[in-house]
Amino acid sequence: MELAGKRIVLGLTGGIACYKAAELARGLSKSGASVQVVMTQAAQQFITPVTMQALTGKPVFTDQWDARIDNNMPHIDLTRDIDALLIAPCSADFIAKLAHGQCDDLLSTLCLARPEALPMMVAPAMNVEMWQNPATQRNVRQLKEDRIGILGPEAGEQACGETGMGRMLEPVRIQEEIVAAFQPKIMAGKRVLITAGPTFEPIDPVRGITNLSSGKMGYAIARAAREAGADVLLVSGPTALPTPHGVQRINVQTAEQMYDVVMSHVSGQDVFIAVAAVADWRVANVSEQKWKKDEHGNAPQLQFELNQDILADVAALPNKPYCVGFAAESEQLLRNGEAKRKRKGVPLLVGNIGHRTFGKDQNELMLFDDNGHTHLPLADKQKLARQLIAEISRRMH
Ligand code: CTP
């Protein structure tokens, strides 16, 4: 329930992306938010207020002369005592209205009448030419100057048949941005480098050695760092996870590739968090051709050599960032965790309690530092990731 207790006004303007607003309203409500929908006339051509009412459990407002509000001023009342104002989809026309402070219907009027401190975000959705038009770009610049958050758009296939920039961000991405808007910006201006996922060490062209890391914890930390205002670079082994919105990601396969990418990007980073489950060994005698069974069915003789330790090498750099390691221990976490922290030369080491965390959505952590250890009880990985970012930020100061 990432949005528990939050009150959000969701405005819909005219555009085919209105069909995605239904999913967005549902997602926001399921996350605990109370969602009040307001629709323009044009939006009602694409989706009905009945649908939006059914999804949010609240009657929709469409008319500035709506008599349901006691003082008959929905354009004022609807934005008092709320936590965020979101327009999704936001049409080119509505962006133009916002840029000029025009108000000729309920939604545009309540936008102009919103309290100054209320966070407001818009998710543009329109044809690529409309988006690229200098008039729209000028209006978008104006919105940014007015401290209105612009979510997207993204590039891709459009409903009109053309391809390019202008698609509304996917509802899950918009929701991520709303959640992010409510997080304290404790890492503002910081650069954070994170490794995540497993590595894959080839044996031959079609086989390899990997491990059960899903990347979920590392990706959750990347998202949490970005929510906290950091500039995040994620170096990821093979995973099936989507990149958190606003995070830059470089994909690698082997431990050696991960080492090279980290080393070439580490300069200027403020924090390095090594979450990846890096293979300790790689196969020294990788076969160029697929290993074949011989007539006796003998197993191939694999030889191994040690991979370089990315975390220990970053922690040994003269201008090192604040380094955080992870430990996957299958036994004696308290003793092994502190020993590993010393061996890696890092100020903070995070132990997974129990080694069965791989692939799960929940985790339980033990933090080791100079002052002993701190327990973060079993919780959703995203929640733990936010707690960990707060712990890192506190220790860095
Ligand atoms: N790590 C790394 N590079 C490696 C191996 C590990 O950066 N070649 C990092 C991991 O990302 C993690 C930490 O080191 O943050 C600890 O990894 P772990 O596998 O638990 O420790 P090892 O050093 O491999 O020790 P052991 O396997 O002996 O427990």
Residues whose N, C-alpha, C, O or C-beta is under 5 A from the ligand:
A	BS01	CTP	A274 V275 A276 A277 V278 A279 D280 N307 Q308 D309 I310 L311 V324 G325 F326 A327 A328
